[in-house]
Amino acid sequence: MDTLILEKPLLRNKNDTGTGDYQLASVRERHNLPPYLAHNALSDSIATGELFLVLVKIIYGKSIPLLSNVYKHIY
């Protein structure tokens, strides 16, 4: 799953240009997630996982989608 693909349409909906900073730390900050130790494999994977959960909640609301549905939504 690519969190960047989930994030781009959300950011595009917030501003007309669709441009923005898509670095993991910046995206996490936009979604009010705490900072993390960057460039460390373990912390990067945890930070990305947390971001994925937030993005799925924003996109799907209270319904809990199957991963296959999220995958189809992306690709």
Backbone as XML, in Angstrom:
<?xml version="1.0"?>
<chain id="A" units="angstrom">
  <residue number="1" name="MET">
    <atom name="N" x="0.842" y="-1.169" z="0.000"/>
    <atom name="CA" x="0.000" y="0.000" z="0.000"/>
    <atom name="C" x="0.894" y="1.242" z="0.000"/>
  </residue>
  <residue number="2" name="ASP">
    <atom name="N" x="0.537" y="2.183" z="-0.802"/>
    <atom name="CA" x="1.318" y="3.407" z="-0.913"/>
    <atom name="C" x="0.531" y="4.549" z="-0.287"/>
  </residue>
  <residue number="3" name="THR">
    <atom name="N" x="1.003" y="5.033" z="0.847"/>
    <atom name="CA" x="0.310" y="6.124" z="1.531"/>
    <atom name="C" x="0.338" y="7.405" z="0.699"/>
  </residue>
  <residue number="4" name="LEU">
    <atom name="N" x="1.348" y="7.562" z="-0.138"/>
    <atom name="CA" x="1.430" y="8.736" z="-0.992"/>
    <atom name="C" x="0.248" y="8.786" z="-1.963"/>
  </residue>
  <residue number="5" name="ILE">
    <atom name="N" x="-0.119" y="7.641" z="-2.510"/>
    <atom name="CA" x="-1.255" y="7.585" z="-3.436"/>
    <atom name="C" x="-2.560" y="7.901" z="-2.700"/>
  </residue>
  <residue number="6" name="LEU">
    <atom name="N" x="-2.653" y="7.511" z="-1.440"/>
    <atom name="CA" x="-3.844" y="7.849" z="-0.645"/>
    <atom name="C" x="-3.866" y="9.335" z="-0.298"/>
  </residue>
  <residue number="7" name="GLU">
    <atom name="N" x="-2.708" y="9.913" z="-0.037"/>
    <atom name="CA" x="-2.616" y="11.300" z="0.426"/>
    <atom name="C" x="-2.840" y="12.315" z="-0.693"/>
  </residue>
  <residue number="8" name="LYS">
    <atom name="N" x="-2.338" y="12.063" z="-1.878"/>
    <atom name="CA" x="-2.396" y="13.066" z="-2.948"/>
    <atom name="C" x="-3.808" y="13.577" z="-3.240"/>
  </residue>
  <residue number="9" name="PRO">
    <atom name="N" x="-4.797" y="12.722" z="-3.422"/>
    <atom name="CA" x="-6.145" y="13.261" z="-3.689"/>
    <atom name="C" x="-6.707" y="14.057" z="-2.500"/>
  </residue>
  <residue number="10" name="LEU">
    <atom name="N" x="-6.365" y="13.662" z="-1.293"/>
    <atom name="CA" x="-6.845" y="14.401" z="-0.119"/>
    <atom name="C" x="-6.273" y="15.804" z="-0.102"/>
  </residue>
  <residue number="11" name="LEU">
    <atom name="N" x="-4.990" y="15.922" z="-0.395"/>
    <atom name="CA" x="-4.357" y="17.242" z="-0.400"/>
    <atom name="C" x="-4.878" y="18.060" z="-1.573"/>
  </residue>
  <residue number="12" name="ARG">
    <atom name="N" x="-5.073" y="17.408" z="-2.708"/>
    <atom name="CA" x="-5.597" y="18.098" z="-3.893"/>
    <atom name="C" x="-6.971" y="18.677" z="-3.601"/>
  </residue>
  <residue number="13" name="ASN">
    <atom name="N" x="-7.774" y="17.963" z="-2.818"/>
    <atom name="CA" x="-9.108" y="18.460" z="-2.465"/>
    <atom name="C" x="-9.036" y="19.655" z="-1.520"/>
  </residue>
  <residue number="14" name="LYS">
    <atom name="N" x="-7.941" y="19.768" z="-0.765"/>
    <atom name="CA" x="-7.804" y="20.875" z="0.182"/>
    <atom name="C" x="-7.333" y="22.152" z="-0.492"/>
  </residue>
  <residue number="15" name="ASN">
    <atom name="N" x="-6.510" y="22.037" z="-1.537"/>
    <atom name="CA" x="-6.090" y="23.237" z="-2.257"/>
    <atom name="C" x="-6.169" y="22.975" z="-3.757"/>
  </residue>
  <residue number="16" name="ASP">
    <atom name="N" x="-6.402" y="24.019" z="-4.505"/>
    <atom name="CA" x="-6.659" y="23.877" z="-5.941"/>
    <atom name="C" x="-5.451" y="23.422" z="-6.740"/>
  </residue>
  <residue number="17" name="THR">
    <atom name="N" x="-4.240" y="23.703" z="-6.280"/>
    <atom name="CA" x="-3.061" y="23.390" z="-7.076"/>
    <atom name="C" x="-2.665" y="21.938" z="-6.959"/>
  </residue>
  <residue number="18" name="GLY">
    <atom name="N" x="-2.982" y="21.303" z="-5.848"/>
    <atom name="CA" x="-2.614" y="19.908" z="-5.679"/>
    <atom name="C" x="-1.136" y="19.716" z="-5.401"/>
  </residue>
  <residue number="19" name="THR">
    <atom name="N" x="-0.444" y="20.800" z="-5.180"/>
    <atom name="CA" x="0.980" y="20.686" z="-4.884"/>
    <atom name="C" x="1.164" y="20.693" z="-3.383"/>
  </residue>
  <residue number="20" name="GLY">
    <atom name="N" x="2.223" y="20.106" z="-2.949"/>
    <atom name="CA" x="2.484" y="20.085" z="-1.519"/>
    <atom name="C" x="3.704" y="19.261" z="-1.211"/>
  </residue>
  <residue number="21" name="ASP">
    <atom name="N" x="4.045" y="19.274" z="0.021"/>
    <atom name="CA" x="5.187" y="18.512" z="0.503"/>
    <atom name="C" x="4.682" y="17.130" z="0.887"/>
  </residue>
  <residue number="22" name="TYR">
    <atom name="N" x="5.192" y="16.121" z="0.215"/>
    <atom name="CA" x="4.738" y="14.757" z="0.459"/>
    <atom name="C" x="5.743" y="13.933" z="1.249"/>
  </residue>
  <residue number="23" name="GLN">
    <atom name="N" x="6.680" y="14.593" z="1.921"/>
    <atom name="CA" x="7.594" y="13.841" z="2.770"/>
    <atom name="C" x="6.807" y="13.293" z="3.945"/>
  </residue>
  <residue number="24" name="LEU">
    <atom name="N" x="7.220" y="12.132" z="4.408"/>
    <atom name="CA" x="6.483" y="11.442" z="5.469"/>
    <atom name="C" x="6.264" y="12.350" z="6.680"/>
  </residue>
  <residue number="25" name="ALA">
    <atom name="N" x="7.286" y="13.048" z="7.106"/>
    <atom name="CA" x="7.157" y="13.930" z="8.279"/>
    <atom name="C" x="6.138" y="15.035" z="8.029"/>
  </residue>
  <residue number="26" name="SER">
    <atom name="N" x="6.116" y="15.589" z="6.825"/>
    <atom name="CA" x="5.180" y="16.670" z="6.499"/>
    <atom name="C" x="3.749" y="16.163" z="6.431"/>
  </residue>
  <residue number="27" name="VAL">
    <atom name="N" x="3.558" y="14.999" z="5.835"/>
    <atom name="CA" x="2.215" y="14.432" z="5.742"/>
    <atom name="C" x="1.699" y="14.091" z="7.133"/>
  </residue>
  <residue number="28" name="ARG">
    <atom name="N" x="2.561" y="13.516" z="7.959"/>
    <atom name="CA" x="2.155" y="13.209" z="9.338"/>
    <atom name="C" x="1.765" y="14.481" z="10.083"/>
  </residue>
  <residue number="29" name="GLU">
    <atom name="N" x="2.519" y="15.543" z="9.883"/>
    <atom name="CA" x="2.223" y="16.812" z="10.554"/>
    <atom name="C" x="0.859" y="17.353" z="10.103"/>
  </residue>
  <residue number="30" name="ARG">
    <atom name="N" x="0.565" y="17.247" z="8.805"/>
    <atom name="CA" x="-0.739" y="17.702" z="8.294"/>
    <atom name="C" x="-1.897" y="16.966" z="8.950"/>
  </residue>
  <residue number="31" name="HIS">
    <atom name="N" x="-1.656" y="15.728" z="9.345"/>
    <atom name="CA" x="-2.712" y="14.922" z="9.962"/>
    <atom name="C" x="-2.577" y="14.860" z="11.481"/>
  </residue>
  <residue number="32" name="ASN">
    <atom name="N" x="-1.818" y="15.789" z="12.022"/>
    <atom name="CA" x="-1.658" y="15.932" z="13.476"/>
    <atom name="C" x="-1.099" y="14.688" z="14.152"/>
  </residue>
  <residue number="33" name="LEU">
    <atom name="N" x="-0.222" y="13.989" z="13.459"/>
    <atom name="CA" x="0.473" y="12.857" z="14.063"/>
    <atom name="C" x="1.776" y="13.361" z="14.666"/>
  </residue>
  <residue number="34" name="PRO">
    <atom name="N" x="2.235" y="12.732" z="15.729"/>
    <atom name="CA" x="3.454" y="13.213" z="16.386"/>
    <atom name="C" x="4.689" y="12.988" z="15.518"/>
  </residue>
  <residue number="35" name="PRO">
    <atom name="N" x="5.729" y="13.802" z="15.748"/>
    <atom name="CA" x="6.984" y="13.596" z="15.012"/>
    <atom name="C" x="7.600" y="12.252" z="15.375"/>
  </residue>
  <residue number="36" name="TYR">
    <atom name="N" x="8.511" y="11.803" z="14.559"/>
    <atom name="CA" x="9.151" y="10.510" z="14.777"/>
    <atom name="C" x="10.611" y="10.613" z="14.376"/>
  </residue>
  <residue number="37" name="LEU">
    <atom name="N" x="11.388" y="9.613" z="14.718"/>
    <atom name="CA" x="12.799" y="9.556" z="14.362"/>
    <atom name="C" x="12.904" y="9.118" z="12.901"/>
  </residue>
  <residue number="38" name="ALA">
    <atom name="N" x="13.221" y="10.059" z="12.023"/>
    <atom name="CA" x="13.263" y="9.774" z="10.583"/>
    <atom name="C" x="14.523" y="9.013" z="10.207"/>
  </residue>
  <residue number="39" name="HIS">
    <atom name="N" x="14.442" y="8.345" z="9.066"/>
    <atom name="CA" x="15.570" y="7.625" z="8.463"/>
    <atom name="C" x="16.062" y="6.469" z="9.321"/>
  </residue>
  <residue number="40" name="ASN">
    <atom name="N" x="15.113" y="5.848" z="9.985"/>
    <atom name="CA" x="15.380" y="4.643" z="10.743"/>
    <atom name="C" x="14.317" y="3.647" z="10.282"/>
  </residue>
  <residue number="41" name="ALA">
    <atom name="N" x="14.742" y="2.495" z="9.815"/>
    <atom name="CA" x="13.813" y="1.558" z="9.188"/>
    <atom name="C" x="12.622" y="1.222" z="10.084"/>
  </residue>
  <residue number="42" name="LEU">
    <atom name="N" x="12.869" y="0.955" z="11.340"/>
    <atom name="CA" x="11.779" y="0.580" z="12.240"/>
    <atom name="C" x="10.830" y="1.748" z="12.469"/>
  </residue>
  <residue number="43" name="SER">
    <atom name="N" x="11.372" y="2.920" z="12.808"/>
    <atom name="CA" x="10.489" y="4.057" z="13.082"/>
    <atom name="C" x="9.788" y="4.536" z="11.817"/>
  </residue>
  <residue number="44" name="ASP">
    <atom name="N" x="10.446" y="4.451" z="10.652"/>
    <atom name="CA" x="9.792" y="4.821" z="9.397"/>
    <atom name="C" x="8.606" y="3.902" z="9.111"/>
  </residue>
  <residue number="45" name="SER">
    <atom name="N" x="8.775" y="2.614" z="9.360"/>
    <atom name="CA" x="7.681" y="1.682" z="9.077"/>
    <atom name="C" x="6.518" y="1.897" z="10.050"/>
  </residue>
  <residue number="46" name="ILE">
    <atom name="N" x="6.810" y="2.154" z="11.300"/>
    <atom name="CA" x="5.747" y="2.429" z="12.272"/>
    <atom name="C" x="5.038" y="3.737" z="11.922"/>
  </residue>
  <residue number="47" name="ALA">
    <atom name="N" x="5.809" y="4.759" z="11.569"/>
    <atom name="CA" x="5.236" y="6.057" z="11.208"/>
    <atom name="C" x="4.340" y="5.933" z="9.980"/>
  </residue>
  <residue number="48" name="THR">
    <atom name="N" x="4.766" y="5.132" z="9.012"/>
    <atom name="CA" x="3.963" y="4.921" z="7.807"/>
    <atom name="C" x="2.702" y="4.138" z="8.125"/>
  </residue>
  <residue number="49" name="GLY">
    <atom name="N" x="2.807" y="3.142" z="8.988"/>
    <atom name="CA" x="1.641" y="2.368" z="9.395"/>
    <atom name="C" x="0.609" y="3.225" z="10.102"/>
  </residue>
  <residue number="50" name="GLU">
    <atom name="N" x="1.066" y="4.083" z="10.999"/>
    <atom name="CA" x="0.148" y="4.994" z="11.687"/>
    <atom name="C" x="-0.532" y="5.918" z="10.686"/>
  </residue>
  <residue number="51" name="LEU">
    <atom name="N" x="0.243" y="6.440" z="9.747"/>
    <atom name="CA" x="-0.315" y="7.325" z="8.729"/>
    <atom name="C" x="-1.351" y="6.585" z="7.889"/>
  </residue>
  <residue number="52" name="PHE">
    <atom name="N" x="-1.058" y="5.363" z="7.516"/>
    <atom name="CA" x="-2.001" y="4.552" z="6.733"/>
    <atom name="C" x="-3.337" y="4.433" z="7.466"/>
  </residue>
  <residue number="53" name="LEU">
    <atom name="N" x="-3.298" y="4.155" z="8.749"/>
    <atom name="CA" x="-4.536" y="4.014" z="9.524"/>
    <atom name="C" x="-5.333" y="5.310" z="9.535"/>
  </residue>
  <residue number="54" name="VAL">
    <atom name="N" x="-4.649" y="6.441" z="9.677"/>
    <atom name="CA" x="-5.328" y="7.738" z="9.670"/>
    <atom name="C" x="-5.953" y="8.006" z="8.310"/>
  </residue>
  <residue number="55" name="LEU">
    <atom name="N" x="-5.217" y="7.733" z="7.236"/>
    <atom name="CA" x="-5.731" y="7.987" z="5.896"/>
    <atom name="C" x="-6.941" y="7.110" z="5.586"/>
  </residue>
  <residue number="56" name="VAL">
    <atom name="N" x="-6.892" y="5.857" z="5.992"/>
    <atom name="CA" x="-8.033" y="4.961" z="5.766"/>
    <atom name="C" x="-9.254" y="5.465" z="6.530"/>
  </residue>
  <residue number="57" name="LYS">
    <atom name="N" x="-9.053" y="5.950" z="7.735"/>
    <atom name="CA" x="-10.170" y="6.485" z="8.513"/>
    <atom name="C" x="-10.758" y="7.729" z="7.840"/>
  </residue>
  <residue number="58" name="ILE">
    <atom name="N" x="-9.907" y="8.589" z="7.297"/>
    <atom name="CA" x="-10.390" y="9.789" z="6.605"/>
    <atom name="C" x="-11.182" y="9.390" z="5.364"/>
  </residue>
  <residue number="59" name="ILE">
    <atom name="N" x="-10.674" y="8.459" z="4.607"/>
    <atom name="CA" x="-11.298" y="8.079" z="3.337"/>
    <atom name="C" x="-12.566" y="7.264" z="3.542"/>
  </residue>
  <residue number="60" name="TYR">
    <atom name="N" x="-12.532" y="6.315" z="4.471"/>
    <atom name="CA" x="-13.647" y="5.384" z="4.629"/>
    <atom name="C" x="-14.546" y="5.685" z="5.826"/>
  </residue>
  <residue number="61" name="GLY">
    <atom name="N" x="-14.162" y="6.640" z="6.637"/>
    <atom name="CA" x="-14.986" y="6.990" z="7.787"/>
    <atom name="C" x="-15.042" y="5.862" z="8.800"/>
  </residue>
  <residue number="62" name="LYS">
    <atom name="N" x="-16.228" y="5.619" z="9.325"/>
    <atom name="CA" x="-16.377" y="4.605" z="10.372"/>
    <atom name="C" x="-16.447" y="3.183" z="9.825"/>
  </residue>
  <residue number="63" name="SER">
    <atom name="N" x="-16.709" y="3.043" z="8.524"/>
    <atom name="CA" x="-16.738" y="1.690" z="7.964"/>
    <atom name="C" x="-15.307" y="1.173" z="7.850"/>
  </residue>
  <residue number="64" name="ILE">
    <atom name="N" x="-15.133" y="-0.068" z="8.160"/>
    <atom name="CA" x="-13.800" y="-0.671" z="8.123"/>
    <atom name="C" x="-13.679" y="-1.474" z="6.834"/>
  </residue>
  <residue number="65" name="PRO">
    <atom name="N" x="-12.863" y="-0.975" z="5.894"/>
    <atom name="CA" x="-12.753" y="-1.670" z="4.618"/>
    <atom name="C" x="-11.813" y="-2.865" z="4.700"/>
  </residue>
  <residue number="66" name="LEU">
    <atom name="N" x="-11.996" y="-3.793" z="3.803"/>
    <atom name="CA" x="-11.030" y="-4.866" z="3.639"/>
    <atom name="C" x="-9.818" y="-4.281" z="2.925"/>
  </residue>
  <residue number="67" name="LEU">
    <atom name="N" x="-8.652" y="-4.824" z="3.194"/>
    <atom name="CA" x="-7.454" y="-4.338" z="2.506"/>
    <atom name="C" x="-7.587" y="-4.469" z="0.997"/>
  </residue>
  <residue number="68" name="SER">
    <atom name="N" x="-8.275" y="-5.491" z="0.545"/>
    <atom name="CA" x="-8.461" y="-5.657" z="-0.897"/>
    <atom name="C" x="-9.239" y="-4.485" z="-1.493"/>
  </residue>
  <residue number="69" name="ASN">
    <atom name="N" x="-10.211" y="-3.940" z="-0.757"/>
    <atom name="CA" x="-10.959" y="-2.778" z="-1.232"/>
    <atom name="C" x="-10.099" y="-1.530" z="-1.256"/>
  </residue>
  <residue number="70" name="VAL">
    <atom name="N" x="-9.242" y="-1.367" z="-0.259"/>
    <atom name="CA" x="-8.329" y="-0.223" z="-0.242"/>
    <atom name="C" x="-7.378" y="-0.333" z="-1.425"/>
  </residue>
  <residue number="71" name="TYR">
    <atom name="N" x="-6.885" y="-1.518" z="-1.675"/>
    <atom name="CA" x="-5.975" y="-1.758" z="-2.791"/>
    <atom name="C" x="-6.654" y="-1.420" z="-4.116"/>
  </residue>
  <residue number="72" name="LYS">
    <atom name="N" x="-7.901" y="-1.845" z="-4.284"/>
    <atom name="CA" x="-8.644" y="-1.546" z="-5.506"/>
    <atom name="C" x="-8.868" y="-0.044" z="-5.654"/>
  </residue>
  <residue number="73" name="HIS">
    <atom name="N" x="-9.084" y="0.641" z="-4.538"/>
    <atom name="CA" x="-9.291" y="2.097" z="-4.536"/>
    <atom name="C" x="-8.021" y="2.805" z="-5.040"/>
  </residue>
  <residue number="74" name="ILE">
    <atom name="N" x="-6.869" y="2.265" z="-4.672"/>
    <atom name="CA" x="-5.595" y="2.884" z="-5.047"/>
    <atom name="C" x="-5.238" y="2.546" z="-6.490"/>
  </residue>
  <residue number="75" name="TYR">
    <atom name="N" x="-5.365" y="1.296" z="-6.840"/>
    <atom name="CA" x="-4.888" y="0.849" z="-8.154"/>
    <atom name="C" x="-6.058" y="0.517" z="-9.011"/>
  </residue>
</chain>
